[in-house]
Amino acid sequence: MILFEKIRWKNFLSTGNHYSEVKFNEHATTLIIGANGAGKSTVLDALTFSLFGKPFRKINKGQLINSSNEKDCKVEVEFSIGDIEWKVVRGIKPNKFEIWKDGNCLDQFSNANDQQKWLEQNVLKMNYKSFTQIVILGSTNFVPFMQLTATHRREVIEDLLDIKIFSSMNNIIRDKIKLVRDEIRTLDLKKESLNDKVQMQTNWIKELESESKGRIDESREKINTLLEESDNYVKINEQLENDVYDLTKEQEKVTGATEKLRTLGGLKGKISQRVTTITKEHKFFTENTVCPTCTQSIQEEFRINKINDAQTKAKELQSGYKELEEAIKKEEEREHHFTNLSKEITTLTHGISKNNTRISGCQRQIRDLESEIQTLTEQLANRNTEHEKLESFQNKLAETYEALASEKETIQYHNFNYGLLKDGGVKSKIIKKYLPLINQQVNRYLQMMDFYINFTLDEEFNETVQSPIHDNFSYSSFSEGEKMRIDLALLFTWREVARFKNSVNTNLLIMDEVFDSSLDGFGTEEFLKIIRFVIKDANVFVISHKTGMDDRFDSVLKFEKVKGFSRLAL
């Protein structure tokens, strides 16, 4: 049971820089009164703000701080659960969120949202919605149970019956299912990858053991062919080199013909010039007896001697000229032969060069083939290693199949539990078990307030109303006063169930302007009887504008406004 002890606040809403404090467990019933705007409902906002970080009324967090002081807004609530004393402190400007246990402030191990979640799940055992359905009944800014959505109704009931753990477990299982599904997808991808590796390695070994041998034999045949081709070119080159040698030797015999031709040609020119000169001299003395230049007579004897001498020299030169022409002709033939030999030698040398290129190509191909043979031979020598790789892939594949089978079995187990813990599973059976008690208590409290209807909630928390006057009524069909009676009956019932289950049981019950809104005089009297004599182990606070009820309560708290600040009247 949560035993709320006291709450105090300062610089909160219209409250100034001095603490206002309300003790929760001093009196069974307490009336809170005050004029409009005096701050009597501030206790509701302070309580929910301290516990859940948000006010009861629709007020922005920034508006909670006192507009005059604008700093040091602080709310502290103290309560006990068993032997443990708790205190929750919240503040604005500066922001503060502290949880105290037995006088020690707990480490702020995480962010504010995670701290809040821990407080609700591990200490309070309820969230804001459940708290407001069990502890507080307001006339404004309050959503009664019957106006909540089906999901939120279920949350309240689950908190009351302490079965929300099943929802938490279900969320955990759902997360586990997601993780297992992700793992299955990962394993499926791994399985496909390993299947591919096993197939590729198997094919590689087959190629290694069969095709490689064929490629080695084929390469060796190519090498033999290339060796024969290379040897053939070598033999051809040997013959060509012999031919070149013979031609070179023959060429040496006619070496120098060009130089001799040049010499003989010069000599021929000189002889030709000499013949011309002698011919001119012979012609001159033959045709002239007088010198044409000096007009003197040429002696006949001298003239005849010159003519005879010219004729003799001419004959000698003609004989030598013929011999010279024969020599020139012979040297020209030798020069022509030299040129032809040079051409033959060049052709043969070019052939030798081409054959050498072919021999180099054959040798290069032979080296490449020998390298390939070596690689293939090493691969064949390492085939045991390749078999080991294949075995490793196969073992990993088998392990993956085993892991997949295990994960699929796990997800079947989780799916079973997930279905069991869903709303239609175990929780539904527990709720179904308590529904008769809930409906019985609701109608009991309705009858206490002289409202004679049969109000029944089903497993989906939809109401069925049987009235002596009306058939097929629903909650929305009633007047505001009748709705208030139903809201009160449900509130009292939830507290009764909480006390019975000891799940979210608490001493505190606060009702805001219940008398002022919808309850008529008769309903008010019956309500006062219920909170005084029927509601057990509770500290009831009623906020009201009505006057003349001070004597109906054990204690009265009055709020007033002084110089713009709210405070408790002394």
C-alpha positions as CSV (number, residue, x, y, z in Angstrom):
1,M,0.0,0.0,0.0
2,I,1.2,3.5,-0.8
3,L,0.7,5.7,2.2
4,F,0.8,9.4,1.2
5,E,2.1,11.5,4.1
6,K,2.5,15.1,3.0
7,I,3.1,17.4,0.1
8,R,4.5,20.9,0.0
9,W,5.2,23.4,-2.8
10,K,6.5,26.9,-3.4
11,N,6.6,29.3,-6.4
12,F,4.1,26.9,-7.9
13,L,1.2,28.5,-9.9
14,S,-0.1,31.4,-7.6
15,T,1.9,30.2,-4.5
16,G,4.8,32.5,-3.5
17,N,8.3,31.9,-2.2
18,H,7.0,30.3,1.0
19,Y,6.1,26.6,1.2
20,S,2.5,25.6,1.4
21,E,2.2,22.2,3.1
22,V,-0.7,19.7,3.3
23,K,-0.5,16.6,5.4
24,F,-2.4,13.7,3.9
25,N,-2.6,11.1,6.7
26,E,-3.8,13.2,9.8
27,H,-7.5,13.0,9.3
28,A,-10.0,10.6,7.7
29,T,-11.9,13.4,5.9
30,T,-10.7,16.9,5.0
31,L,-12.7,19.7,3.3
32,I,-10.7,22.1,1.2
33,I,-12.4,25.4,0.7
34,G,-11.6,28.9,-0.7
35,A,-12.8,31.5,-3.1
36,N,-12.3,31.1,-6.9
37,G,-8.7,31.5,-7.7
38,A,-7.6,31.1,-4.1
39,G,-5.5,28.0,-5.0
40,K,-7.5,25.2,-3.4
41,S,-7.1,23.0,-6.5
42,T,-3.4,23.6,-6.6
43,V,-2.9,20.5,-4.4
44,L,-4.1,18.4,-7.3
45,D,-1.7,19.9,-9.8
46,A,1.2,19.8,-7.3
47,L,0.5,16.1,-6.5
48,T,0.4,14.9,-10.2
49,F,3.3,17.2,-11.2
50,S,5.5,15.8,-8.4
51,L,4.7,12.1,-9.2
52,F,4.2,12.2,-13.0
53,G,5.8,15.5,-14.2
54,K,2.5,17.0,-15.4
55,P,-0.3,18.9,-13.7
56,F,-3.8,17.6,-13.2
57,R,-5.4,20.5,-15.1
58,K,-4.5,21.4,-18.7
59,I,-1.6,23.8,-17.9
60,N,1.6,24.1,-19.8
61,K,4.7,23.3,-17.8
62,G,6.1,26.8,-18.4
63,Q,3.0,28.2,-16.8
64,L,3.4,26.3,-13.5
65,I,6.2,28.5,-12.3
66,N,5.0,31.6,-10.4
67,S,4.8,34.5,-12.8
68,S,6.0,37.0,-10.2
69,N,9.1,35.2,-8.9
70,E,9.8,33.3,-12.1
71,K,12.3,30.9,-10.4
72,D,12.8,28.2,-7.8
73,C,9.5,26.4,-8.5
74,K,9.6,23.3,-6.3
75,V,7.2,20.5,-5.3
76,E,8.0,17.7,-2.8
77,V,5.7,14.7,-2.0
78,E,6.5,12.2,0.7
79,F,5.0,8.7,1.0
80,S,5.9,5.3,2.4
81,I,5.5,1.8,1.0
82,G,5.8,-0.8,3.8
83,D,8.9,0.2,5.8
84,I,10.5,2.2,3.0
85,E,10.2,6.0,3.1
86,W,10.1,7.7,-0.3
87,K,10.3,11.3,-1.4
88,V,10.0,12.7,-4.9
89,V,11.2,16.3,-5.6
90,R,10.6,18.2,-8.8
91,G,11.6,21.7,-9.8
92,I,11.6,24.3,-12.5
93,K,14.2,26.9,-13.0
94,P,16.3,25.1,-12.1
95,N,14.9,21.8,-13.5
96,K,15.0,19.1,-10.9
97,F,13.9,15.5,-10.6
98,E,15.0,13.6,-7.5
99,I,13.9,10.3,-6.1
100,W,14.8,9.8,-2.4
101,K,14.7,6.4,-0.6
102,D,15.0,6.3,3.2
103,G,16.7,9.7,3.2
104,N,19.2,8.9,0.4
105,C,18.9,10.5,-3.0
106,L,19.1,7.8,-5.7
107,D,21.7,8.1,-8.4
108,Q,20.4,9.8,-11.5
109,F,21.4,6.9,-13.6
110,S,19.6,7.9,-16.8
111,N,17.6,10.6,-18.4
112,A,14.4,12.0,-17.0
113,N,12.1,9.9,-19.1
114,D,13.8,6.6,-18.0
115,Q,13.7,7.8,-14.4
116,Q,10.0,8.5,-14.7
117,K,9.4,5.0,-16.2
118,W,11.3,3.4,-13.4
119,L,9.4,5.3,-10.8
120,E,6.0,4.3,-12.3
121,Q,6.9,0.6,-12.8
122,N,9.0,-0.1,-9.7
123,V,7.7,2.2,-7.0
124,L,4.2,3.5,-7.8
125,K,3.1,0.5,-9.8
126,M,0.8,2.8,-11.8
127,N,0.8,5.5,-14.5
128,Y,-0.9,8.8,-14.6
129,K,-4.2,7.4,-16.1
130,S,-4.5,4.7,-13.4
131,F,-3.6,7.2,-10.6
132,T,-6.3,9.7,-11.7
133,Q,-8.9,6.9,-11.8
134,I,-8.1,5.6,-8.3
135,V,-7.0,8.6,-6.4
136,I,-8.6,11.7,-8.0
137,L,-12.1,12.5,-9.2
138,G,-12.4,15.9,-10.7
139,S,-15.2,17.8,-12.3
140,T,-13.0,19.6,-14.9
141,N,-10.1,18.4,-17.0
142,F,-10.8,14.9,-15.9
143,V,-11.7,12.0,-18.1
144,P,-13.9,9.4,-16.2
145,F,-13.3,5.7,-16.8
146,M,-16.4,5.4,-19.0
147,Q,-15.1,8.1,-21.3
148,L,-11.7,6.5,-21.8
149,T,-10.8,4.6,-24.9
150,A,-11.0,0.8,-24.7
151,T,-7.1,0.7,-24.7
152,H,-6.9,3.1,-21.7
153,R,-9.7,1.3,-19.9
154,R,-7.7,-1.9,-20.2
155,E,-4.5,-0.2,-18.9
156,V,-6.4,0.9,-15.7
157,I,-7.9,-2.5,-15.1
158,E,-4.5,-4.2,-15.7
159,D,-2.9,-1.9,-13.2
160,L,-5.6,-2.6,-10.6
161,L,-5.4,-6.4,-11.1
162,D,-1.6,-6.3,-11.1
163,I,-1.6,-8.1,-14.5
164,K,0.3,-5.4,-16.4
165,I,3.3,-7.6,-15.9
166,F,1.8,-9.8,-18.6
167,S,1.8,-6.9,-21.0
168,S,5.4,-6.1,-20.1
169,M,6.3,-9.8,-20.6
170,N,4.5,-9.8,-23.9
171,N,6.4,-6.7,-25.0
172,I,9.6,-8.5,-24.0
173,I,8.6,-11.6,-25.9
174,R,7.6,-9.5,-28.9
175,D,11.1,-7.9,-28.9
176,K,12.6,-11.4,-28.6
177,I,10.5,-12.5,-31.5
178,K,11.8,-9.6,-33.6
179,L,15.4,-10.4,-32.6
180,V,14.9,-14.1,-33.4
181,R,13.3,-13.2,-36.8
182,D,16.3,-11.0,-37.5
183,E,18.6,-13.8,-36.6
184,I,16.7,-16.2,-38.8
185,R,17.0,-13.8,-41.7
186,T,20.7,-13.5,-41.0
187,L,21.1,-17.3,-40.8
188,D,19.1,-17.7,-44.1
189,L,21.5,-15.3,-45.8
190,K,24.5,-17.1,-44.3
191,K,23.0,-20.5,-45.4
192,E,22.6,-19.2,-49.0
193,S,26.2,-17.8,-49.0
194,L,27.6,-21.1,-47.6
195,N,25.6,-23.1,-50.2
196,D,27.2,-21.0,-52.9
197,K,30.6,-21.5,-51.4
198,V,30.2,-25.3,-51.2
199,Q,29.0,-25.4,-54.8
200,M,31.9,-23.2,-56.0
201,Q,34.5,-25.1,-54.1
202,T,33.1,-28.4,-55.4
203,N,33.3,-27.2,-58.9
204,W,36.8,-25.8,-58.3
205,I,38.0,-29.1,-57.1
206,K,36.5,-30.9,-60.1
207,E,38.1,-28.4,-62.4
208,L,41.4,-28.8,-60.5
209,E,41.5,-32.5,-60.7
210,S,40.2,-33.0,-64.2
211,E,40.5,-29.9,-66.3
212,S,43.9,-29.0,-64.9
213,K,45.5,-32.3,-66.0
214,G,44.1,-31.8,-69.5
215,R,45.4,-28.2,-69.6
216,I,48.8,-29.4,-68.5
217,D,48.9,-32.1,-71.3
218,E,47.7,-29.5,-73.8
219,S,50.3,-27.0,-72.7
220,R,53.1,-29.6,-73.0
221,E,52.0,-30.5,-76.5
222,K,52.1,-26.8,-77.4
223,I,55.6,-26.6,-76.0
224,N,56.8,-29.5,-78.1
225,T,55.2,-28.0,-81.2
226,L,56.9,-24.6,-80.4
227,L,60.2,-26.3,-79.8
228,E,60.0,-28.1,-83.2
229,E,59.1,-24.8,-84.9
230,S,61.9,-23.0,-83.1
231,D,64.4,-25.8,-84.1
232,N,63.3,-25.5,-87.7
233,Y,63.9,-21.8,-87.8
234,V,67.3,-22.3,-86.2
235,K,68.2,-24.8,-89.0
236,I,67.0,-22.4,-91.7
237,N,69.0,-19.6,-90.1
238,E,72.1,-21.9,-90.2
239,Q,71.7,-22.5,-93.9
240,L,71.1,-18.8,-94.5
241,E,74.1,-17.8,-92.5
242,N,76.3,-20.2,-94.6
243,D,74.9,-18.7,-97.7
244,V,75.7,-15.2,-96.4
245,Y,79.2,-16.4,-95.6
246,D,79.7,-17.7,-99.1
247,L,78.3,-14.6,-100.7
248,T,80.5,-12.4,-98.5
249,K,83.6,-14.4,-99.5
250,E,82.6,-14.0,-103.2
251,Q,81.9,-10.3,-102.6
252,E,85.4,-9.9,-101.3
253,K,86.7,-10.9,-104.7
254,V,85.1,-8.0,-106.5
255,T,85.7,-5.5,-103.8
256,G,87.3,-2.3,-105.1
257,A,85.7,-2.3,-108.6
258,T,84.1,1.0,-108.0
259,E,87.4,2.7,-107.0
260,K,89.0,1.2,-110.2
261,L,86.1,2.5,-112.3
262,R,86.6,5.9,-110.8
263,T,90.3,5.8,-111.6
264,L,89.9,4.4,-115.1
265,G,87.1,6.9,-115.8
266,G,89.6,9.7,-115.0
267,L,92.2,8.2,-117.2
268,K,89.7,7.9,-120.0
269,G,88.9,11.5,-119.7
270,K,92.5,12.5,-119.9
271,I,93.1,10.3,-123.0
272,S,90.0,11.7,-124.7
273,Q,91.3,15.2,-124.0
274,R,94.7,14.3,-125.4
275,V,93.2,12.8,-128.5
276,T,91.2,16.0,-129.1
277,T,94.4,18.1,-128.7
278,I,96.4,15.9,-131.2
279,T,93.4,15.9,-133.6
280,K,93.3,19.7,-133.5
281,E,97.1,19.9,-134.0
282,H,97.0,17.4,-137.0
283,K,94.1,19.3,-138.5
284,F,95.9,22.6,-138.1
285,F,99.2,21.5,-139.8
286,T,97.3,19.6,-142.5
287,E,95.1,22.6,-143.4
288,N,97.5,25.5,-142.9
289,T,100.9,26.3,-144.5
290,V,100.8,29.9,-143.2
291,C,100.3,30.9,-139.5
292,P,97.0,32.5,-139.4
293,T,98.1,34.7,-136.5
294,C,101.5,36.0,-137.6
295,T,101.0,35.3,-141.4
296,Q,104.5,33.7,-141.6
297,S,105.0,30.7,-143.8
298,I,105.3,27.3,-142.0
299,Q,108.3,25.3,-143.0
300,E,107.1,22.3,-144.9
301,E,109.5,19.9,-143.2
302,F,108.3,21.1,-139.8
303,R,104.7,20.9,-140.9
304,I,105.1,17.3,-142.2
305,N,106.9,16.2,-139.0
306,K,104.1,17.6,-136.9
307,I,101.5,15.8,-139.0
308,N,103.4,12.5,-138.9
309,D,104.1,12.9,-135.2
310,A,100.3,13.6,-134.6
311,Q,99.3,10.6,-136.6
312,T,101.7,8.3,-134.6
313,K,100.6,9.6,-131.2
314,A,96.9,9.3,-132.4
315,K,97.4,5.7,-133.3
316,E,99.1,5.0,-129.9
317,L,96.3,6.7,-128.0
318,Q,93.6,4.9,-130.0
319,S,95.2,1.6,-129.1
320,G,95.4,2.5,-125.4
321,Y,91.9,3.9,-125.4
322,K,90.5,0.5,-126.6
323,E,92.4,-1.3,-123.9
324,L,91.1,1.2,-121.4
325,E,87.5,0.7,-122.5
326,E,87.9,-3.1,-122.1
327,A,89.3,-2.6,-118.6
328,I,86.4,-0.3,-117.7
329,K,83.9,-2.8,-119.1
330,K,85.4,-5.5,-117.0
331,E,85.3,-3.4,-113.8
332,E,81.7,-2.4,-114.5
333,E,80.8,-6.1,-114.7
334,R,82.6,-6.6,-111.4
335,E,80.8,-3.7,-109.8
336,H,77.4,-5.0,-111.0
337,H,78.2,-8.4,-109.5
338,F,79.2,-6.8,-106.2
339,T,75.8,-4.9,-106.1
340,N,73.9,-8.1,-106.8
341,L,75.8,-9.9,-104.1
342,S,75.0,-7.1,-101.6
343,K,71.3,-7.4,-102.4
344,E,71.3,-11.1,-101.9
345,I,73.2,-10.8,-98.6
346,T,70.7,-8.1,-97.4
347,T,67.8,-10.4,-98.3
348,L,69.3,-13.3,-96.5
349,T,70.1,-11.2,-93.4
350,H,66.6,-9.9,-93.2
351,G,65.3,-13.5,-93.3
352,I,67.7,-14.4,-90.5
353,S,66.3,-11.5,-88.4
354,K,62.7,-12.5,-89.0
355,N,63.5,-16.1,-88.1
356,N,65.2,-14.8,-84.9
357,T,62.0,-12.9,-84.0
358,R,60.0,-16.0,-84.6
359,I,62.4,-18.0,-82.4
360,S,62.0,-15.4,-79.6
361,G,58.2,-15.6,-79.9
362,C,58.3,-19.3,-79.6
363,Q,60.6,-19.1,-76.5
364,R,58.3,-16.5,-74.9
365,Q,55.2,-18.8,-75.4
366,I,57.2,-21.7,-74.1
367,R,58.0,-19.7,-70.9
368,D,54.3,-18.7,-70.4
369,L,53.2,-22.3,-70.9
370,E,55.8,-23.6,-68.5
371,S,54.7,-21.0,-65.9
372,E,51.0,-22.1,-66.4
373,I,52.1,-25.8,-66.0
374,Q,53.9,-24.9,-62.8
375,T,50.8,-23.1,-61.4
376,L,48.5,-26.0,-62.3
377,T,51.0,-28.5,-60.9
378,E,51.1,-26.5,-57.6
379,Q,47.3,-26.4,-57.5
380,L,47.1,-30.1,-58.0
381,A,49.7,-30.6,-55.3
382,N,47.5,-28.4,-52.9
383,R,44.2,-30.2,-53.7
384,N,44.2,-31.6,-50.1
385,T,44.0,-28.1,-48.9
386,E,41.1,-27.4,-51.2
387,H,39.3,-30.5,-49.9
388,E,39.8,-29.1,-46.4
389,K,38.3,-25.8,-47.4
390,L,35.3,-27.7,-48.8
391,E,34.9,-29.7,-45.6
392,S,35.1,-26.5,-43.6
393,F,32.3,-24.9,-45.7
394,Q,30.2,-28.0,-45.3
395,N,30.6,-28.1,-41.5
396,K,29.7,-24.4,-41.3
397,L,26.6,-25.1,-43.5
398,A,25.6,-27.9,-41.2
399,E,26.0,-25.7,-38.2
400,T,23.9,-23.0,-39.8
401,Y,21.1,-25.5,-40.6
402,E,21.2,-26.6,-37.0
403,A,21.1,-23.0,-35.7
404,L,18.2,-22.3,-38.1
405,A,16.3,-25.2,-36.7
406,S,17.0,-24.1,-33.2
407,E,15.9,-20.5,-33.8
408,K,12.7,-21.7,-35.6
409,E,11.9,-23.8,-32.6
410,T,12.6,-20.8,-30.3
411,I,10.3,-18.5,-32.3
412,Q,7.5,-21.2,-32.2
413,Y,7.9,-21.2,-28.4
414,H,7.9,-17.4,-28.2
415,N,4.8,-17.2,-30.6
416,F,3.0,-19.6,-28.3
417,N,3.8,-17.4,-25.2
418,Y,3.0,-14.3,-27.1
419,G,-0.4,-15.6,-28.0
420,L,-0.9,-16.7,-24.4
421,L,0.0,-13.3,-23.0
422,K,-2.1,-11.2,-25.5
423,D,-5.2,-9.5,-24.4
424,G,-7.3,-12.5,-25.4
425,G,-5.1,-15.0,-23.4
426,V,-4.2,-15.3,-19.7
427,K,-5.1,-11.6,-19.0
428,S,-8.6,-12.1,-20.4
429,K,-9.2,-15.1,-18.1
430,I,-8.0,-13.2,-15.1
431,I,-10.2,-10.1,-16.0
432,K,-13.1,-12.5,-16.6
433,K,-12.6,-13.9,-13.1
434,Y,-12.8,-10.5,-11.5
435,L,-15.6,-9.0,-13.6
436,P,-18.4,-10.4,-11.4
437,L,-16.8,-8.8,-8.3
438,I,-16.3,-5.5,-10.1
439,N,-19.9,-5.4,-11.4
440,Q,-21.2,-6.4,-8.0
441,Q,-19.3,-3.6,-6.2
442,V,-20.3,-0.9,-8.8
443,N,-24.0,-1.7,-8.4
444,R,-23.6,-1.9,-4.6
445,Y,-22.3,1.7,-4.5
446,L,-24.9,2.8,-7.0
447,Q,-27.6,1.5,-4.7
448,M,-26.0,3.3,-1.8
449,M,-26.5,6.5,-3.7
450,D,-30.1,5.5,-4.4
451,F,-29.4,4.9,-8.1
452,Y,-31.2,1.6,-8.9
453,I,-29.8,0.4,-12.2
454,N,-28.0,-2.7,-13.2
455,F,-24.6,-1.6,-14.6
456,T,-22.5,-4.3,-16.1
457,L,-19.0,-4.2,-17.8
458,D,-18.1,-7.0,-20.2
459,E,-14.6,-8.4,-21.0
460,E,-14.0,-5.5,-23.5
461,F,-15.1,-3.0,-20.7
462,N,-18.2,-1.9,-22.6
463,E,-21.2,-1.2,-20.4
464,T,-24.6,-2.7,-20.4
465,V,-27.2,-0.8,-18.5
466,Q,-30.6,-2.2,-17.4
467,S,-33.0,0.4,-16.0
468,P,-36.5,-0.1,-14.6
469,I,-37.5,2.9,-16.7
470,H,-35.4,2.6,-19.8
471,D,-34.1,-0.3,-21.9
472,N,-30.7,-0.5,-23.6
473,F,-29.4,2.5,-21.9
474,S,-25.7,3.5,-22.0
475,Y,-23.5,5.7,-19.9
476,S,-23.8,8.6,-22.3
477,S,-27.6,8.5,-22.1
478,F,-27.7,9.6,-18.4
479,S,-27.8,13.1,-17.0
480,E,-24.7,14.7,-15.6
481,G,-25.8,13.9,-12.0
482,E,-26.4,10.3,-12.9
483,K,-23.1,10.1,-14.7
484,M,-21.4,11.5,-11.6
485,R,-23.0,8.7,-9.5
486,I,-21.6,6.1,-12.0
487,D,-18.2,7.7,-11.9
488,L,-18.2,7.7,-8.1
489,A,-19.3,4.1,-8.0
490,L,-16.5,3.1,-10.4
491,L,-13.9,5.1,-8.4
492,F,-15.0,3.4,-5.1
493,T,-15.0,0.0,-6.8
494,W,-11.5,0.5,-8.3
495,R,-10.2,1.4,-4.8
496,E,-11.9,-1.6,-3.4
497,V,-10.3,-3.9,-6.0
498,A,-6.9,-2.2,-5.4
499,R,-7.2,-2.7,-1.7
500,F,-8.2,-6.4,-2.2
501,K,-5.3,-7.0,-4.7
502,N,-3.0,-4.7,-2.7
503,S,-1.6,-3.7,-6.1
504,V,-2.1,0.0,-6.4
505,N,-3.8,0.4,-3.0
506,T,-3.4,3.9,-1.5
507,N,-4.7,5.9,1.5
508,L,-5.4,9.0,-0.6
509,L,-8.7,10.0,-2.2
510,I,-9.2,13.5,-3.6
511,M,-12.4,14.7,-5.2
512,D,-12.6,18.2,-6.8
513,E,-15.9,20.0,-6.8
514,V,-17.9,16.8,-6.7
515,F,-20.7,18.5,-4.8
516,D,-20.6,21.7,-6.8
517,S,-21.2,20.2,-10.3
518,S,-23.7,17.4,-10.5
519,L,-24.7,15.9,-7.2
520,D,-28.0,17.1,-5.9
521,G,-28.7,17.4,-2.2
522,F,-29.9,13.9,-1.7
523,G,-26.9,12.5,-3.6
524,T,-24.5,14.7,-1.5
525,E,-25.8,13.2,1.7
526,E,-25.4,9.7,0.5
527,F,-21.9,10.4,-0.8
528,L,-20.9,11.8,2.6
529,K,-22.1,8.7,4.3
530,I,-20.1,6.5,1.9
531,I,-16.8,8.4,2.4
532,R,-17.2,8.4,6.1
533,F,-18.5,4.9,6.8
534,V,-17.9,2.8,3.7
535,I,-14.5,3.9,2.3
536,K,-12.0,2.2,4.7
537,D,-8.4,3.0,5.4
538,A,-8.6,6.2,3.4
539,N,-7.7,9.9,3.8
540,V,-10.4,11.7,1.8
541,F,-10.0,15.2,0.6
542,V,-13.0,17.1,-0.9
543,I,-12.5,20.4,-2.7
544,S,-15.7,22.4,-2.7
545,H,-17.3,25.9,-3.0
546,K,-20.3,24.8,-1.0
547,T,-20.7,26.3,2.4
548,G,-22.2,24.8,5.5
549,M,-20.4,21.5,5.4
550,D,-17.5,22.2,7.8
551,D,-19.1,20.1,10.5
552,R,-19.4,17.1,8.2
553,F,-15.5,16.7,8.0
554,D,-12.8,16.0,10.5
555,S,-10.7,18.8,9.2
556,V,-11.0,21.9,7.1
557,L,-8.3,23.6,5.0
558,K,-8.9,27.0,3.7
559,F,-6.9,28.7,0.9
560,E,-6.8,32.4,0.5
561,K,-5.1,35.0,-1.7
562,V,-3.0,37.7,-0.1
563,K,-1.3,40.3,-2.2
564,G,-1.7,38.2,-5.3
565,F,-0.2,35.0,-3.7
566,S,-2.1,31.9,-2.6
567,R,-1.6,30.5,0.9
568,L,-3.2,28.3,3.5
569,A,-5.2,30.4,6.0
570,L,-3.9,30.2,9.5
